[in-house]
Amino acid sequence: MARSGSTSYPQSRFKRVLKSKTSMPIANDNTDTLVYLLYMDYLSRLLNEAGQDGMTERALEERHEELIKQYRG
């Protein structure tokens, strides 16, 4: 059972990586948690959709292109 107040990812390390990958300022709120949840949703959808046709590198690449278009808008 997870401790109260603990996260499922290393929050300080994630914030540091997030800051290094973007030029946008990251507020001291739950922005990093939102980005993490979006990333986990993306991975979940990628694996589910690619797995329907059989888990191959080609299927992953095709689904990745489709999902990236959806997430970027």
C-alpha positions in Angstrom: 0.0 0.0 0.0 1.3 3.4 -0.9 2.2 5.9 1.8 -0.1 8.8 2.3 1.2 11.8 0.2 3.6 9.7 -1.9 3.6 9.7 -5.7 4.0 6.8 -8.1 7.0 8.6 -9.8 10.0 10.5 -8.6 8.5 14.0 -8.6 11.6 16.1 -8.2 13.4 14.2 -10.9 10.4 14.4 -13.2 10.1 18.2 -12.7 13.8 18.6 -13.5 13.5 16.6 -16.7 10.4 18.5 -17.7 12.1 21.8 -17.2 15.0 20.7 -19.3 12.8 19.6 -22.2 10.7 22.7 -22.5 11.4 26.5 -22.5 8.0 27.2 -20.9 7.9 28.0 -17.2 6.5 25.2 -15.0 4.4 26.5 -12.1 4.8 25.1 -8.6 1.5 23.4 -8.7 0.3 20.1 -10.0 1.4 20.8 -13.6 3.9 18.0 -13.4 1.2 15.5 -12.2 -1.0 16.5 -15.2 1.8 16.0 -17.7 2.7 12.6 -16.1 -1.0 11.5 -16.3 -1.2 12.5 -19.9 2.0 10.6 -20.6 0.6 7.5 -18.9 -2.6 7.8 -20.9 -0.6 8.1 -24.1 1.4 4.9 -23.3 -1.7 3.0 -22.3 -3.6 3.9 -25.5 -0.5 3.2 -27.6 0.0 -0.3 -26.2 -3.8 -1.1 -26.3 -4.2 0.0 -29.9 -1.0 -1.5 -31.2 -1.7 -4.8 -29.4 -5.0 -5.2 -31.2 -3.2 -6.1 -34.5 -0.3 -7.8 -32.8 2.5 -6.1 -31.0 5.1 -5.3 -33.7 7.4 -2.4 -34.2 5.5 -1.4 -37.3 2.2 -1.4 -35.4 3.7 0.7 -32.6 5.1 3.2 -35.1 1.7 3.5 -36.9 -0.2 4.0 -33.7 2.4 6.4 -32.4 1.9 8.7 -35.4 -1.9 8.6 -35.0 -1.8 9.3 -31.3 0.7 12.1 -31.6 -1.6 13.9 -34.1 -4.5 13.6 -31.6 -2.4 14.8 -28.6 -1.0 17.8 -30.6 -4.4 18.8 -31.8 
